[in-house]
Every structure is written in structure tokens, then in C-alpha cells.
Amino acid sequence: MIIVEFANGKIEMCECKTVKQLFKYYNLKENSVIVVRGEELLTEDDRLKDGDKVKIIPVVSGG
């Protein structure tokens, strides 16, 4: 199981094996959030391991 922490502090468990699966599972758009594991920025192709803790952080832009 993967531990998923959201920006609002909510924590959930997920059985996703890749970041791409995580996007699909939570219905997230790749360009609206970033996913980090520790201090490592993950791409949609990165694999997730049992026990990983990842944070989903919204991307903020403005102009």
C-alpha cells in the first residue's frame, strides 16, 4: 500500500504501482499537481513501492 498525503492534510491509502495509476485513481490532471516522494519529484512513469509515502501538491500559477 502507498500512503498518499494531500495538500489539505488528508491521508489515504492506495494500491497504485505507478504515478500514472495514481493520477487515474484520484482523477487528477498531470498538469494540475506534482507528486513528490521525500524530496524527489516524480513523473507519471515512476514506479511506486509498497510503503512509499507520496505527497500530492497542487500547482499554482498566475499572471
N, CA, C and O atoms as a printed pandas DataFrame, in Angstrom:
     atom_number atom_name residue_name chain_id  residue_number  x_coord  y_coord  z_coord
0              1         N          MET        A               1    0.837   -1.190    0.000
1              2        CA          MET        A               1    0.000    0.000    0.000
2              3         C          MET        A               1    0.877    1.247    0.000
3              4         O          MET        A               1    1.937    1.293    0.624
4              5         N          ILE        A               2    0.402    2.235   -0.710
5              6        CA          ILE        A               2    1.066    3.535   -0.790
6              7         C          ILE        A               2    0.314    4.500    0.118
7              8         O          ILE        A               2   -0.917    4.501    0.146
8              9         N          ILE        A               3    1.047    5.313    0.853
9             10        CA          ILE        A               3    0.430    6.341    1.683
10            11         C          ILE        A               3    0.429    7.632    0.869
11            12         O          ILE        A               3    1.478    8.098    0.424
12            13         N          VAL        A               4   -0.754    8.199    0.681
13            14        CA          VAL        A               4   -0.914    9.399   -0.138
14            15         C          VAL        A               4   -1.376   10.542    0.754
15            16         O          VAL        A               4   -2.408   10.454    1.418
16            17         N          GLU        A               5   -0.591   11.618    0.756
17            18        CA          GLU        A               5   -0.946   12.808    1.541
18            19         C          GLU        A               5   -1.289   13.946    0.593
19            20         O          GLU        A               5   -0.544   14.245   -0.341
20            21         N          PHE        A               6   -2.425   14.571    0.847
21            22        CA          PHE        A               6   -2.874   15.694    0.028
22            23         C          PHE        A               6   -2.517   17.002    0.712
23            24         O          PHE        A               6   -2.215   17.028    1.905
24            25         N          ALA        A               7   -2.555   18.095   -0.056
25            26        CA          ALA        A               7   -2.190   19.416    0.471
26            27         C          ALA        A               7   -3.075   19.846    1.634
27            28         O          ALA        A               7   -2.635   20.616    2.488
28            29         N          ASN        A               8   -4.313   19.363    1.682
29            30        CA          ASN        A               8   -5.217   19.735    2.768
30            31         C          ASN        A               8   -4.983   18.905    4.032
31            32         O          ASN        A               8   -5.707   19.051    5.017
32            33         N          GLY        A               9   -3.966   18.030    4.002
33            34        CA          GLY        A               9   -3.634   17.211    5.158
34            35         C          GLY        A               9   -4.300   15.844    5.169
35            36         O          GLY        A               9   -3.965   14.993    5.994
36            37         N          LYS        A              10   -5.237   15.632    4.261
37            38        CA          LYS        A              10   -5.930   14.343    4.175
38            39         C          LYS        A              10   -4.931   13.263    3.756
39            40         O          LYS        A              10   -4.104   13.470    2.868
40            41         N          ILE        A              11   -5.029   12.108    4.418
41            42        CA          ILE        A              11   -4.139   10.987    4.118
42            43         C          ILE        A              11   -4.986    9.782    3.749
43            44         O          ILE        A              11   -5.957    9.456    4.432
44            45         N          GLU        A              12   -4.607    9.124    2.657
45            46        CA          GLU        A              12   -5.314    7.931    2.199
46            47         C          GLU        A              12   -4.312    6.851    1.841
47            48         O          GLU        A              12   -3.110    7.099    1.738
48            49         N          MET        A              13   -4.830    5.655    1.657
49            50        CA          MET        A              13   -4.019    4.527    1.222
50            51         C          MET        A              13   -4.428    4.171   -0.203
51            52         O          MET        A              13   -5.593    4.310   -0.575
52            53         N          CYS        A              14   -3.469    3.713   -0.991
53            54        CA          CYS        A              14   -3.726    3.382   -2.386
54            55         C          CYS        A              14   -2.854    2.191   -2.776
55            56         O          CYS        A              14   -1.745    2.037   -2.264
56            57         N          GLU        A              15   -3.345    1.364   -3.663
57            58        CA          GLU        A              15   -2.566    0.218   -4.150
58            59         C          GLU        A              15   -1.958    0.482   -5.519
59            60         O          GLU        A              15   -1.640   -0.465   -6.239
60            61         N          CYS        A              16   -1.789    1.732   -5.891
61            62        CA          CYS        A              16   -1.239    2.099   -7.192
62            63         C          CYS        A              16    0.226    1.670   -7.294
63            64         O          CYS        A              16    0.974    1.734   -6.319
64            65         N          LYS        A              17    0.620    1.235   -8.484
65            66        CA          LYS        A              17    2.002    0.794   -8.714
66            67         C          LYS        A              17    2.846    1.835   -9.438
67            68         O          LYS        A              17    4.075    1.766   -9.418
68            69         N          THR        A              18    2.181    2.809  -10.083
69            70        CA          THR        A              18    2.888    3.887  -10.773
70            71         C          THR        A              18    2.195    5.214  -10.470
71            72         O          THR        A              18    1.053    5.246  -10.012
72            73         N          VAL        A              19    2.907    6.299  -10.734
73            74        CA          VAL        A              19    2.325    7.626  -10.556
74            75         C          VAL        A              19    1.164    7.814  -11.541
75            76         O          VAL        A              19    0.166    8.455  -11.214
76            77         N          LYS        A              20    1.300    7.256  -12.736
77            78        CA          LYS        A              20    0.224    7.350  -13.727
78            79         C          LYS        A              20   -1.065    6.715  -13.191
79            80         O          LYS        A              20   -2.150    7.268  -13.374
80            81         N          GLN        A              21   -0.950    5.567  -12.535
81            82        CA          GLN        A              21   -2.115    4.927  -11.922
82            83         C          GLN        A              21   -2.695    5.806  -10.813
83            84         O          GLN        A              21   -3.912    5.864  -10.638
84            85         N          LEU        A              22   -1.833    6.484  -10.072
85            86        CA          LEU        A              22   -2.265    7.394   -9.011
86            87         C          LEU        A              22   -3.117    8.524   -9.591
87            88         O          LEU        A              22   -4.154    8.876   -9.029
88            89         N          PHE        A              23   -2.673    9.093  -10.720
89            90        CA          PHE        A              23   -3.448   10.137  -11.389
90            91         C          PHE        A              23   -4.833    9.618  -11.768
91            92         O          PHE        A              23   -5.838   10.293  -11.544
92            93         N          LYS        A              24   -4.881    8.434  -12.336
93            94        CA          LYS        A              24   -6.166    7.858  -12.757
94            95         C          LYS        A              24   -7.049    7.540  -11.552
95            96         O          LYS        A              24   -8.245    7.832  -11.569
96            97         N          TYR        A              25   -6.475    6.948  -10.512
97            98        CA          TYR        A              25   -7.231    6.536   -9.332
98            99         C          TYR        A              25   -7.923    7.723   -8.665
99           100         O          TYR        A              25   -9.080    7.631   -8.253
100          101         N          TYR        A              26   -7.197    8.843   -8.564
101          102        CA          TYR        A              26   -7.750   10.038   -7.913
102          103         C          TYR        A              26   -8.317   11.052   -8.909
103          104         O          TYR        A              26   -8.698   12.157   -8.525
104          105         N          ASN        A              27   -8.372   10.671  -10.188
105          106        CA          ASN        A              27   -8.915   11.533  -11.235
106          107         C          ASN        A              27   -8.218   12.899  -11.250
107          108         O          ASN        A              27   -8.869   13.944  -11.242
108          109         N          LEU        A              28   -6.888   12.866  -11.270
109          110        CA          LEU        A              28   -6.072   14.077  -11.273
110          111         C          LEU        A              28   -5.535   14.353  -12.665
111          112         O          LEU        A              28   -5.283   13.422  -13.431
112          113         N          LYS        A              29   -5.358   15.622  -12.997
113          114        CA          LYS        A              29   -4.739   16.001  -14.262
114          115         C          LYS        A              29   -3.251   16.194  -14.026
115          116         O          LYS        A              29   -2.837   16.823  -13.052
116          117         N          GLU        A              30   -2.449   15.640  -14.936
117          118        CA          GLU        A              30   -0.991   15.670  -14.775
118          119         C          GLU        A              30   -0.429   17.086  -14.670
119          120         O          GLU        A              30    0.586   17.300  -14.007
120          121         N          ASN        A              31   -1.077   18.052  -15.314
121          122        CA          ASN        A              31   -0.546   19.416  -15.291
122          123         C          ASN        A              31   -1.121   20.266  -14.160
123          124         O          ASN        A              31   -0.837   21.462  -14.084
124          125         N          SER        A              32   -1.928   19.664  -13.276
125          126        CA          SER        A              32   -2.519   20.444  -12.184
126          127         C          SER        A              32   -1.897   20.140  -10.823
127          128         O          SER        A              32   -2.123   20.874   -9.861
128          129         N          VAL        A              33   -1.119   19.065  -10.737
129          130        CA          VAL        A              33   -0.471   18.693   -9.469
130          131         C          VAL        A              33    0.932   18.158   -9.729
131          132         O          VAL        A              33    1.264   17.747  -10.841
132          133         N          ILE        A              34    1.744   18.175   -8.675
133          134        CA          ILE        A              34    3.012   17.462   -8.714
134          135         C          ILE        A              34    2.962   16.399   -7.622
135          136         O          ILE        A              34    2.253   16.539   -6.625
136          137         N          VAL        A              35    3.721   15.346   -7.831
137          138        CA          VAL        A              35    3.788   14.252   -6.867
138          139         C          VAL        A              35    5.235   14.142   -6.410
139          140         O          VAL        A              35    6.149   14.059   -7.230
140          141         N          VAL        A              36    5.439   14.140   -5.090
141          142        CA          VAL        A              36    6.789   14.028   -4.544
142          143         C          VAL        A              36    6.856   12.867   -3.557
143          144         O          VAL        A              36    5.895   12.559   -2.852
144          145         N          ARG        A              37    8.030   12.236   -3.537
145          146        CA          ARG        A              37    8.330   11.181   -2.572
146          147         C          ARG        A              37    9.590   11.645   -1.852
147          148         O          ARG        A              37   10.677   11.675   -2.428
148          149         N          GLY        A              38    9.425   12.005   -0.586
149          150        CA          GLY        A              38   10.550   12.601    0.143
150          151         C          GLY        A              38   10.861   13.952   -0.489
151          152         O          GLY        A              38   10.026   14.856   -0.476
152          153         N          GLU        A              39   12.052   14.086   -1.037
153          154        CA          GLU        A              39   12.455   15.318   -1.720
154          155         C          GLU        A              39   12.517   15.124   -3.227
155          156         O          GLU        A              39   12.974   16.008   -3.952
156          157         N          GLU        A              40   12.055   13.960   -3.704
157          158        CA          GLU        A              40   12.154   13.604   -5.121
158          159         C          GLU        A              40   10.847   13.905   -5.862
159          160         O          GLU        A              40    9.783   13.419   -5.480
160          161         N          LEU        A              41   10.940   14.701   -6.909
161          162        CA          LEU        A              41    9.812   14.986   -7.777
162          163         C          LEU        A              41    9.605   13.784   -8.693
163          164         O          LEU        A              41   10.549   13.336   -9.344
164          165         N          LEU        A              42    8.391   13.260   -8.752
165          166        CA          LEU        A              42    8.112   12.065   -9.535
166          167         C          LEU        A              42    7.415   12.415  -10.846
167          168         O          LEU        A              42    6.665   13.388  -10.920
168          169         N          THR        A              43    7.667   11.621  -11.868
169          170        CA          THR        A              43    6.975   11.747  -13.148
170          171         C          THR        A              43    5.941   10.633  -13.227
171          172         O          THR        A              43    5.954    9.711  -12.412
172          173         N          GLU        A              44    5.051   10.716  -14.198
173          174        CA          GLU        A              44    3.983    9.711  -14.304
174          175         C          GLU        A              44    4.519    8.306  -14.585
175          176         O          GLU        A              44    3.812    7.325  -14.357
176          177         N          ASP        A              45    5.741    8.194  -15.068
177          178        CA          ASP        A              45    6.320    6.881  -15.360
178          179         C          ASP        A              45    7.016    6.246  -14.155
179          180         O          ASP        A              45    7.375    5.069  -14.205
180          181         N          ASP        A              46    7.211    6.997  -13.083
181          182        CA          ASP        A              46    7.899    6.458  -11.909
182          183         C          ASP        A              46    7.058    5.377  -11.232
183          184         O          ASP        A              46    5.834    5.479  -11.144
184          185         N          ARG        A              47    7.742    4.350  -10.760
185          186        CA          ARG        A              47    7.087    3.248  -10.066
186          187         C          ARG        A              47    7.008    3.559   -8.574
187          188         O          ARG        A              47    7.889    4.208   -8.010
188          189         N          LEU        A              48    5.952    3.089   -7.960
189          190        CA          LEU        A              48    5.751    3.247   -6.525
190          191         C          LEU        A              48    5.932    1.884   -5.862
191          192         O          LEU        A              48    5.553    0.853   -6.418
192          193         N          LYS        A              49    6.512    1.896   -4.673
193          194        CA          LYS        A              49    6.771    0.654   -3.933
194          195         C          LYS        A              49    5.903    0.598   -2.689
195          196         O          LYS        A              49    5.517    1.628   -2.136
196          197         N          ASP        A              50    5.606   -0.597   -2.263
197          198        CA          ASP        A              50    4.839   -0.800   -1.043
198          199         C          ASP        A              50    5.513   -0.051    0.105
199          200         O          ASP        A              50    6.712   -0.207    0.335
200          201         N          GLY        A              51    4.748    0.749    0.811
201          202        CA          GLY        A              51    5.280    1.519    1.934
202          203         C          GLY        A              51    5.707    2.927    1.578
203          204         O          GLY        A              51    6.008    3.723    2.467
204          205         N          ASP        A              52    5.742    3.258    0.267
205          206        CA          ASP        A              52    6.090    4.627   -0.134
206          207         C          ASP        A              52    5.078    5.620    0.430
207          208         O          ASP        A              52    3.891    5.320    0.557
208          209         N          LYS        A              53    5.574    6.803    0.762
209          210        CA          LYS        A              53    4.697    7.906    1.167
210          211         C          LYS        A              53    4.906    9.020    0.155
211          212         O          LYS        A              53    6.019    9.518   -0.013
212          213         N          VAL        A              54    3.827    9.410   -0.520
213          214        CA          VAL        A              54    3.914   10.463   -1.521
214          215         C          VAL        A              54    2.991   11.604   -1.137
215          216         O          VAL        A              54    1.988   11.415   -0.450
216          217         N          LYS        A              55    3.356   12.798   -1.597
217          218        CA          LYS        A              55    2.524   13.982   -1.391
218          219         C          LYS        A              55    2.034   14.460   -2.748
219          220         O          LYS        A              55    2.788   14.493   -3.720
220          221         N          ILE        A              56    0.760   14.829   -2.799
221          222        CA          ILE        A              56    0.184   15.407   -3.992
222          223         C          ILE        A              56   -0.006   16.906   -3.719
223          224         O          ILE        A              56   -0.761   17.302   -2.831
224          225         N          ILE        A              57    0.699   17.721   -4.505
225          226        CA          ILE        A              57    0.717   19.157   -4.270
226          227         C          ILE        A              57    0.152   19.871   -5.492
227          228         O          ILE        A              57    0.630   19.664   -6.608
228          229         N          PRO        A              58   -0.864   20.714   -5.291
229          230        CA          PRO        A              58   -1.420   21.450   -6.442
230          231         C          PRO        A              58   -0.424   22.465   -6.995
231          232         O          PRO        A              58    0.331   23.096   -6.255
232          233         N          VAL        A              59   -0.448   22.600   -8.314
233          234        CA          VAL        A              59    0.399   23.591   -8.990
234          235         C          VAL        A              59   -0.386   24.896   -9.025
235          236         O          VAL        A              59   -1.550   24.922   -9.423
236          237         N          VAL        A              60    0.258   25.970   -8.606
237          238        CA          VAL        A              60   -0.378   27.275   -8.594
238          239         C          VAL        A              60    0.326   28.155   -9.617
239          240         O          VAL        A              60    1.551   28.269   -9.619
240          241         N          SER        A              61   -0.460   28.769  -10.477
241          242        CA          SER        A              61    0.131   29.687  -11.446
242          243         C          SER        A              61   -0.695   30.950  -11.482
243          244         O          SER        A              61   -1.864   30.968  -11.096
244          245         N          GLY        A              62   -0.089   31.962  -11.933
245          246        CA          GLY        A              62   -0.803   33.230  -12.006
246          247         C          GLY        A              62   -0.092   34.169  -12.960
247          248         O          GLY        A              62    0.951   33.836  -13.523
248          249         N          GLY        A              63   -0.647   35.294  -13.126
249          250        CA          GLY        A              63   -0.012   36.174  -14.081
250          251         C          GLY        A              63   -0.394   37.568  -13.959
251          252         O          GLY        A              63    0.085   38.409  -14.720
